[in-house]
């Protein structure tokens, strides 16, 4: 004997379970978007030509849930850029470029960069360093 209500209930439960599933941590596309935004806000005219997450970890405190995201990226510069990074005091363009020393780039040059991004969990999703929720 078949019970049509059971099949419908099972399908409904499966649908609800899937609807609740989302990325439990920021992914490559999110990291790339945040890095683009941070570079734009820092006045760096660079085209992000590749980006990949290489590692990540959860950071939990009594007050917040956060996520640290390590990445590798390639950034191509459309114009010459003199990055004065030796004395950068606050996290800014040099940190986003993965630079700790002064470096100059010629038009079209590609920088292979490594860096970290930080996210904080909110009721709207993960909030990146660019202050946007994802």
C-alpha positions in Angstrom: 0.0 0.0 0.0 1.4 3.4 -1.0 1.0 6.5 1.0 1.2 9.5 -1.2 1.7 11.8 1.8 4.9 10.1 2.7 6.5 10.8 -0.7 5.3 14.4 -0.7 6.7 14.9 2.9 10.0 13.4 2.0 10.3 15.6 -1.1 9.4 18.7 1.0 12.0 17.8 3.7 14.7 17.2 1.1 13.8 20.6 -0.6 14.0 22.4 2.8 17.3 20.8 3.6 18.8 21.8 0.3 17.4 25.4 0.6 19.2 25.7 3.9 22.4 24.6 2.4 24.7 27.3 1.2 28.4 28.0 1.2 29.5 27.6 4.8 32.6 29.6 4.0 33.7 32.2 1.4 34.6 30.7 -2.0 36.9 31.8 -4.8 34.4 34.0 -6.5 33.6 35.8 -3.3 37.3 36.4 -2.5 38.0 37.6 -6.1 35.1 40.1 -5.8 36.3 41.4 -2.4 39.9 41.8 -3.7 38.7 43.7 -6.8 36.6 46.0 -4.6 39.5 46.6 -2.2 42.0 47.4 -5.0 39.4 49.8 -6.5 38.9 51.5 -3.2 42.7 51.8 -2.7 43.1 53.5 -6.1 44.9 50.6 -7.7 44.1 50.2 -11.4 44.7 46.6 -11.9 42.9 43.8 -13.6 42.5 40.6 -11.7 43.4 37.9 -14.3 43.4 34.9 -11.9 42.4 34.2 -8.4 42.2 31.1 -6.3 41.7 30.2 -2.6 44.6 28.2 -1.3 43.5 27.8 2.3 41.0 29.0 4.9 40.2 28.7 8.5 37.4 29.5 10.9 38.1 31.9 13.7 35.6 32.0 16.5 35.4 34.2 19.5 32.7 34.8 22.1 31.6 37.9 20.1 32.0 36.8 16.5 32.5 34.1 13.9 35.2 35.0 11.3 37.0 33.4 8.5 40.5 33.9 7.3 41.0 33.3 3.6 44.5 32.8 1.9 44.7 33.4 -1.8 46.9 33.5 -4.8 46.2 36.0 -7.5 47.6 37.5 -10.7 47.0 41.2 -11.2 47.8 43.0 -14.5 48.5 46.7 -14.4 47.0 48.8 -17.3 49.4 51.6 -16.5 52.7 52.1 -14.7 52.4 51.8 -10.9 54.9 52.8 -8.2 53.8 51.0 -5.1 55.4 52.6 -2.0 55.0 49.8 0.5 58.0 49.9 2.8 56.3 52.1 5.3 52.6 51.3 4.9 51.3 51.6 8.5 47.7 50.4 8.0 46.3 47.5 6.0 45.9 49.0 2.5 46.8 48.6 -1.1 50.2 47.1 -0.4 48.6 44.4 1.8 46.0 43.7 -0.9 48.8 43.4 -3.5 50.8 41.2 -1.2 53.8 43.6 -1.1 55.9 44.6 1.9 58.6 46.6 0.0 58.5 49.3 -2.6 58.1 48.0 -6.1 57.4 49.5 -9.5 55.3 47.9 -12.3 55.3 48.8 -16.0 52.2 48.9 -18.1 51.0 45.4 -18.9 53.1 43.8 -16.2 51.6 41.0 -14.2 52.1 40.6 -10.4 51.8 37.1 -8.9 50.5 37.9 -5.5 49.7 36.0 -2.3 47.6 37.4 0.5 44.8 37.0 3.0 41.3 38.3 3.3 39.1 38.4 6.4 35.3 37.9 6.7 32.9 38.2 9.6 29.7 36.2 9.8 26.5 38.3 10.0 22.8 37.6 9.7 23.2 38.8 6.0 26.1 36.3 5.3 29.8 36.7 5.3 30.9 40.4 5.4 34.2 41.0 3.6 36.8 43.6 4.3 35.1 45.7 1.6 32.1 45.9 4.0 29.8 44.1 1.6 27.8 41.0 2.6 28.1 37.8 0.5 
